[in-house]
Amino acid sequence: MFSHDSIRFDLLRQRAFNLRWATVPEGVIPLTAADPDFPCAPEIREAVIEYTQSGYLSYGPPEGLADFRTALQHYFLSNRQYSLPIDQLLPIDSAAFGIQVVCKSLLSPGDEALLFDPVDFLFQYCIEQAQGIPVRFPIPPGTEAVDFSRLEALITPKTKLICLCNPLNPTGKVFTREELTELGRIAVQHGIPVLSDEIWSDIVFEPHTFTSLGSLSHDISQHTITVTGFSKSYGLAGLRIGVLATENKALFQRLFETSLHQFTVHGANVLGQVAGTAALTHAQDWLRAYVAHLDRMRRLVSDRINSMKGLSTQTPEGCFVSFVNIEQTGMSSEAFQQHLLDKAKVLVVPGLSRWFGPGAEGYVRLSFATSEQVLTEALNRIEESL
Ligand SMILES: Cc1ncc(COP(=O)(O)O)c(C=O)c1O
């Protein structure tokens, strides 16, 4: 399923945007946006085809399709030991939109929101869209046990939101139960809601295990808003489908109002929900095989990168990206990105502040959700360019 032959490069060149195959010159390998090169699970394709064949693609309910919410409720309960009321699970049009809804709901102009450094750009972007002030909490690559009491010191009367990204894109850290319990304690004690972005939570490598923040206790769940999606685990980024959930009824109502689903300004499209339902109910074997492939690829990348002069990386605990330290090359991350593009014809994401925060300088991020052949070719070219 995850062989080189299963990848349709002709279609990727037409359809894979966001810094990927459709946007780079012929011959360039884009290890950029975290979007897999593999087609989605056959079970998902079949469900979408079947739903579409009837020809009816009417409006869905503002609160989302019942089948999808049932599948989501079951997923949280069985995979995350997290019991969520079905009417407090809201299908939305992407995890990115979920982050935006949370920031828009909870932040007034001038409010502060805590976010990690480095972390995916979406948090800073959405905080600023809501005219909030991003306050960074450093978690450098390679950090083992995070001391969240240092985060507590950053809390002021203006702090209205804490953003957790678990697993952490781009460093691949998976937070332990102990770390999350401490973060939860801080949130409860200060009465500050936590946005728990768990979009990478299915891609966690043994012996690491994923804990969903909201599952830890009733008090913590009352302060947690979980956002997740289907772009990473199932390769459905183009369907723009995700979910937003909280056990806190009043908070859910506020988020639902901000989503504008009631007025059809936004809403999770029905095909995304059908695909999401099929993913959760029929594509679990596919997902297991996918994670096993990614596990092999992360080791391949780490072994090869760590053998190259001037480069080093930690083996990620989760996510399908490697965050590579390039400081020894003497180049800035932007200059190194350009060097790889010119000399190796490989495109990576530079550790610029606008992508991940100031703590990302000296690093580049590369995705390994591709075949062993593509990855080996890219790594060979990177090595030769050095
Ligand atoms: C942490 C994180 N959250 C959200 C997203 C966006 O997901 P979606 O495609 O569902 O908007 C990404 C994509 O890279 C991500 O890494």
Residues whose N, C-alpha, C, O or C-beta is under 5 A from the ligand:
A	BS01	LIG	A34 S94 A95 A96 F97 D120 C165 N169 D197 I199 G229 F230 S231 A237 I241 G242
